[in-house]
Structure formats: structure tokens, C-alpha cells
Amino acid sequence: MKQVDRRGGPRGRDGVPLPWLSGLFVLALLSAAPEAAAQRRDFQREIGPTIADHTAAQYRFERFVVTSADGARSWRVNLGIPKVPPPERGFPAFWMLDGNAALMEFDDALLDELAAGQPQVLVFVGYDNEKRVDTAARTRDYTPVAAMRGEGEQAAMVGGDADAFLDVILGAIRQEVARRAPLDARQQTLWGHSFGGLFTLHALYSGAGGFQTYAPASPSLWWGEGYMLGEPEQRFFAGNAGRTARVLLMLGGGERHPDRSGRNMADPRVAAHMRCVACVPSDSAFQLSERLRKLPGLEVEYHEFPGLGHGPMLRASLLYALHVVAGIPDHSGDARQ
């Protein structure tokens, strides 16, 4: 991987050209018609100015880009480093997938709270463009196996590069982060939402051991007809051998008991997606937490957010995970400013 050190980068480069996938994946996240419209607008948003674009009192921000050897894929990493001397063993670090979207949820007040508690190096792993969420790129990187998506002539096998992406995170990206800020290898947290939650589970199951705390939120367990609930889970249970990890599994109550009355089932894409989602029970995340809880070495918490659908869970789960890991007040129920 090549590393490019800059504040900006080429815009509009999103890796795999699958324009049909964006609309399809938006549909994957909707649980009711009003939320559908809001989520569609969110997915179409660009980043705009963020906390990383001005001088913060408690944190300094740096940015670098890691590019694949063939130049086809670029990951933009925004790095928040506490303005205090590092602890003897280095800083704990809080790693966030969908880093562009996660960065938009931070403000000065949140940074002040983090600095007053146990300061974390904040690692926002996103894509080198101005999209809040790059649906095609994250589908490629966050899913453990390829799966057929789309209908008719637009149908294609997509995804399946989670192993390669995990190698990038634990290799080129982590090396560059550690070069810029000393890290405590014993206190590394990975948070991800939706496909990012699926990837977070994949990272846990891989046995790579790059993190001690895994915070999967609203994981897309339906991907690949429930692939993660089959062989990967069985392998993990058979080979974990008491390895320790902390797992914070989160789900919105609106996801566990979804209202699908606003779905347009006449749309072939909606109908196809609903068939995919229906291959796993709506309480799969809760049931998974119960199974993980029985595994020696794992400390497991399941947290459900009453009434929240899939989209709002990005913000709520991120703020709750920061509360648990960094010891700041819980802002997961606060309205967006």
C-alpha cells in the first residue's frame, strides 16, 4: 500500500463503479417510509466542514491517505490526537469505520469530554472522497463474502473483500497511525455500524487480535443469506480457546420490531432485499449476543435503543460506545444539533 500525506485528495473517486448499488443499499437500511426519505438524504450528503477543519482546544487533527498498489482504492484517515503527553504505554485508540460519517458526529463539546476522561486517539477510517457514506466502497470492503445483488441485467456478485481490508487496517493504516501517535496495544477499540458492524464481527472472528474491544452496531447479519451466523461463527467458537475480548453489541428497537408498512413491495429491488433480510430472524443480533456470552474469555454486553431504526443507530451507537469505552456521559439519546 502507498501512503499519501495530505489534507485533501482527489474527489469523486469511489473505487468500484456500481451506481445501482447505492439506491439498493439505501433500501436495505429503511424500516419505515419517513425514515426512508431521511436516510436517502443522509446517504446523498457530502461531508462539509467538520471538527477536523478548525483548531480544537483539546485535540489536534491530521489526515493521511492510504492507496492500494494498483491505485484503484483509497482510504482517507482523519486522526484526532489528544493535546496532552501520552501515557507511558501510549494512548488508547477508538477506531471508527464509515469514518467520514462518524467525523460529522463530533463537536468541540464532545472532544472536551473525551479529553477530561481517558483521552483516546480517534481514528476515522473513511474513503478519499467527499461522500458521507460511500455505499459501493463499503459494500466491497466490509462484507466477508461476495453476494448477488440487484435484479435482472443489473444483478452482479459484489463484496467479499473484508479479509483484504482488515489487512489494510492492521497493516498500512495502523503503522501510519502509530507513527503519528504512540498507541497502547492493549486498548484498541473498533466500532462499526450496519455493514461496518458486520465487518467488526468479522474482525473479532478472524482471530487477528488487532483490537480488545469490538463494538458492532446493527450488524447486517442477513448478508450472504446469514453467512456470518454459519461457518464463521462455528469456527470462532471452536477455535477461540478462551482468548479474551470485550464485545458491545448494539441494535435499535425499531430494527428488532420493524414496521414495514411503508415498503413498496411492487418495487423489485425492495422485494428482493426483503427476501434477503427475511433469511435471518429480526432478533438475530440479540440471539448472537446470548451465544457469545457463553464463550469463555468474552465479556459481552447487548444494548438495545428503544424505538430507533437502522439509520439513527449510527449516531446513537457511536456515542454510546464512546460512553462505555472512554467513560464520558451517555449522549446516545440526545437530539442531533
N, C-alpha and C positions, 0 to 999 in steps of 0.2 A: 504494500500500500504506500502511496505517496502522500506526504503531508504538505499542505499549503497553508501558510500562516498569513491570514489577512482578516480584516474586519468585515469585508463584504465578499461577494463571489458572483459567479455567473448566475443569472436569473432565468427561471423558466426551464432549467434542466432537471427533469424528473425521472431519469433512468429509463424505465420500461414504458413504451408508448402504448398504454391501454386506456384510451379515453372513455371507453364504455364502462370500465370498472368503477369509475368514480361515482356515477349515478347509482350503480348497483350496490356499492358498499354503503352509500348513504341509506339506502333502503334497509340494509342489514341492521342499522342502528335504531330504527324507529319503533316506538311502541304505541304511538297514537298520532292522529293527524296533526294537532297543534305542535307537538314536539317534532314531528317530521319536518315541518316548514322551518322551525328554528334551527334544527340540526343541519338542514340543507344550506341555510345561510351561513352557519358556522363553518361548514366544510369549504365553502367558497371564499371565505375571508382570507385576506393576506395578513401578515403578521403586524405590520405597522410598527410604530415606536414602542419599545419595551424598556424595562428597568435596566437592561444591558446597554442602553444607548445614552444614559446620562450618569453622572458621577453619584454614586451612592455612598452614604456615610460609613456604612459598616462592611461593605463588600466592594472589591474591585472585579471588573468583568473583563475577560479575554475571550477571543474567538479564534478557532482554527478549523481547518477543513481537511478531512482525510479522503483521498480519492483512490478508487480501485486502480490496479495496474493497467487495465485497458482504458481507463478514463471515462468509463460509462456510468459509474456510480460515485456519488459524492455525499458525504455525511458532514454536516455542519455541527460543530460542538461549541456551544456557549458555556463558558466556565465562570462560576461565581466563587471567588476565593475570599475567605474572611480576612479583614484587615487587622489581624492580631497575630502574634507569634504562634507558630504551630506547636501543638503538644509534642512531647518528646518522641512519641511513636507516630506522629503525623496526624493529619485531620481525618475524622470520619468523612465519608462521602455519600451523597444521596444522588443516585443516577436515575435519570428520567428519560423514558422513551417518548416518542412524539414531542421531542424537545422544543420545537417551535411553538406548539400549542401550550406546553407546560410553562414556557417562559412568559407567556401572556398572563398567567395567573399570579405572578409575583409583583409586589409593590414594595415601597420603602418600609412600610409598617411591618410587613412580613419579614423582611430582611433584618429589621431591628430586633424582632422577637427571636429570630434564629441566632443572631449574634449574642443575645443576652443569655441564651441557653447553652446548648452544646453546639458550637459553630460547626456547620457542615460545609465541605466543598460541594457546590451544586453543579452537577454535570447534566447539561441539557443536550441530549443526543437527537438531533433532527436532521433535516435534509437541506442541501445547499441551494435553497430557493426561498421565495417569499411566501410560500403557502403555509397556512396554519397547519393543515394536515395534508400530506401527500399520500393519497389513497393507494395509488398504484405501487409506489415505492415501499410503503409499509406492508402491503399485501405480499410483496415479494420477500421482504426481509424478516417479517415477524412470524410467518407460518412454517411449521415443521415439515409439511409435505405439500406437494402440488395437488390442486383440486380443480375440477371442471367448474368454470363459472361462465355465466352468460347463456343465451338462448340462440338456437338456430345457427346462422352463419357467424354470429359473434361469439359462440362458445369457444373456450380455449382453456387449456390447463395453465394455471397461474400459481405463483407462490412456491414455497418449499425451500427457501434459502436461509432458514433460521440458523442452521449449523454454521454456515459461512459468515453470517452477520455476527453471531456470538464470537467467532474467531476475531473479527474486526474489533469488537468492543474490548475483548480481553487482551488483544494484541496491540495494534497501532494506536487505537484511541486511548487505552489505559496508559500506555507508555508515554504518550504526549501529555496526558493529564498529570501523571506523576512527575514529569519533567518540570511542570509549571507550579505544582503544589505538592508538598510531601503528604502521602496518604497512609493512614493506618490500615494495613491489610486485614485487620480483624474486625473493622467496622465499615463495611461496604453494603449499601442497600440498593436494590433495583426495584423501581416502580414502573408499571405499565398498565395501560387501560385498553380494553377491548382486544384487538389483535396484539397490542402491547402486553396485555395481561396473559394472553396465550403464550407469547414469547417468554415472559417472566417465568411461567411454569416450565417451559422448555429448558430455560437456563438452569432451573432447580434440578430437573430430571437428568440433565446432561452429565451431572457429576463433575463438571469442570471446577466447581468450588470457588468461582470468582467473587461470590457475594456471601454474606452471612444472613442477610435479611432479604426476603423476597415478598414483594407487595403486589400481587396480581389483582387488578380491579376489573370486574365484569368480563372475565376471560371468554373469548369466543370459542367455547368448548365444542360448538357444532361443526367447526371447520373439519373438512375431510371426513364427514359423517361420524364425528365424535372420535377422531383418531387419537387425541391425547388421553382419552379415557380408556383406551385399549392397551396396546403393546407398550407404549412409553411408560404408562403408569405401572404396568406389571413389572417391567424391567427395573424401574426405580424401587419398587417395594422389594423386589428380590435381591437387589444389589446395594441398597443403601447402607446396610451393615452398621447402623447406629450413627452415621455421620450427622453432625449437629447443624441445624439451620432454624431460622425463625421464619414463619410464613404468616403473612397478614392477607387473608383472602377476603375481598370485598365485593358486594353486589347491591344493586338498587332494588328496593322492594317492588318497584314497578316493573322490574325485569323478571322477578320470580313469579309475579302475578300480573302478567301483561294484559293490557286492554288492546285488542287487535281490531276493534270495531271500525276503526278509521282506515283500515287497509283496503287498497284497491285490488281485490283478488282477480279482477279481469286483466290486470297487467301481468303478462307472462313472467316478467322479471320478479315481481313481488311474489307471485305464486311459487316460482322456482326457489326463491330464497326461503319462503316459509316452509317448504318441504325440507330444505337443509336444516333449518333451525329445529324443526319438529323431530329430528333424528335423535335428539337428546332431551331429557326432561328439563323443564324450566328451573328445577331446583338442583341441577347438576353441580353447581358451584358449592352449594351447601353440603350436598352429599359427599363431594370430594373432600371438603374440609373435615368431615367426620371420619373419613378413611385415613386421611393424612394424620389426624390427631392420634391414631392408634400406632403410628410408626415410631419406634424408639429413636430418640435423637432430635425429633422435630418439636418445636414449640409453635403451636398453631392457634391463630385467632381468626374467627369468622365474624365479620361485621357487616350488618345489613342496614341500608339507609332507607327508612320508611318513605314510600311514595316516589322515590326517584327512579326515572327511566335511564336508559343507557347513556344518552348524551350528557346530561348533567353529572353523571358519575365521574367524568374525567376530572372536573374541578373538585368535587366533594371528596373523592378518594385520594387525590393528591394532597389536599390539605389535611385530611385525617391521617394519612401515612406520615406526613411531616410531624404531626402532633405526637404520634406514637414513637417515632424514631428519634426525633430531636427534642421532645419534651416541651414544645410550645403549646399555647392554648389551642383548643379544637375549634377551627373556623369552618369546618365542613358544612355546617348548616347556615352559614352567613350568606346573604344575598350577594350576587355579583355587583361590584361597584361600577 
